[in-house]
Amino acid sequence: MRRVGIRVLVLGIALALLASTGVTAQGPKVSIIEAWFIHNESMGDPVAVEKGFFGNLRVQVIGGGPGLSPIDRVMAKARAGEIVLGVDYPYNLAEARAKQNLPLVVVAHDFQKTAVHLLSWEPLKSPRDVVGTVATWIGYDKPIKSLIGSDWSSRIRIVNQQGDPATIGTWMQKRYKYAHAMGYNEVLVAKRVVKEKYYVYSFANDFGMTWPENVLFTTEDIIKKYPQVIQQFLTGHYKGLQYALTHRDEAATILLKYNKNLDKAHELAGMNFLQSIIVTDATKKNGLGYVDAAAWDKMGQELARAGLLKSANVKGAYTTQFPSGVKP
């Protein structure tokens, strides 16, 4: 009896020490599947892990890459009973719900505006001037098709974008006239290495596209079963993103820990552009990750008008119930 009493006493002291030092028991495991290799566009999650912003959640950050669908990977983990979120493009989520009947729901927007630009060897007055071969990445063809209109199939041919440096190498060889370019990556590379005259157009600023991008999503079932976990994850995610934008050198150093192939100076340069599409008037008012329902409605209408969705109604593809509470 004395030994049992001593053990109980020791356990009580240990628990008291844990409470007094702020140490909490481990919470549930959560996986986040990034859209691409871990770099500056996904800096919120590695930074949040390293700085402890996820609290007691055990968060695993999983990088993406060519041929790896965040949607397929999230569905596989969800079917295995895991708590998982992914990062993808809103139009891919809308399409997956409409055409595959997948129960996916967007819970936050990293990018309030699209980062996509078009590199062109000739000047353009509008997207309707785009005629010929357009290179883009798998899953990124819908924006340019929507901008051109319902007759896009008779005006352009889509090919897979490839070639060093930074996937614009084949475009630099003039194998095609147009190439997609992210404002935080390929646009910067082109500015450094392309010596001939070329033109660059922002889908958001020059072509008037208001679609969000790099959205966080999960499944309807996970939202139903674990709403508090989703809320905690999103708050930590946006604390990490906020910290990264205000402590950029430290954030770049953390990214190198997760991906040793990165060039630190390039990642830092890209953060300047990322600031402009993450921190907007909407996020200053509503917090980082704000889900803009009006942008979804407009996107649905434009996808339907281009014949890429049968219905313009995309309301089931997103929810506004998880505000991060993190102001930039």
Secondary structure as UniProt FT lines:
FT   HELIX           2..21
FT   STRAND          29..33
FT   HELIX           40..42
FT   HELIX           44..51
FT   TURN            52..56
FT   STRAND          58..62
FT   TURN            66..67
FT   HELIX           70..79
FT   TURN            80..81
FT   STRAND          83..88
FT   HELIX           90..100
FT   STRAND          104..111
FT   STRAND          116..120
FT   HELIX           127..129
FT   STRAND          132..136
FT   TURN            138..139
FT   HELIX           142..148
FT   TURN            150..151
FT   HELIX           152..154
FT   STRAND          156..160
FT   TURN            166..167
FT   HELIX           169..172
FT   TURN            173..174
FT   STRAND          178..182
FT   TURN            183..185
FT   HELIX           186..193
FT   STRAND          199..202
FT   TURN            203..207
FT   STRAND          213..219
FT   HELIX           220..225
FT   HELIX           227..246
FT   HELIX           248..258
FT   TURN            260..261
FT   HELIX           264..278
FT   HELIX           281..286
FT   TURN            288..289
FT   HELIX           293..305
FT   TURN            306..307
FT   HELIX           315..317
//
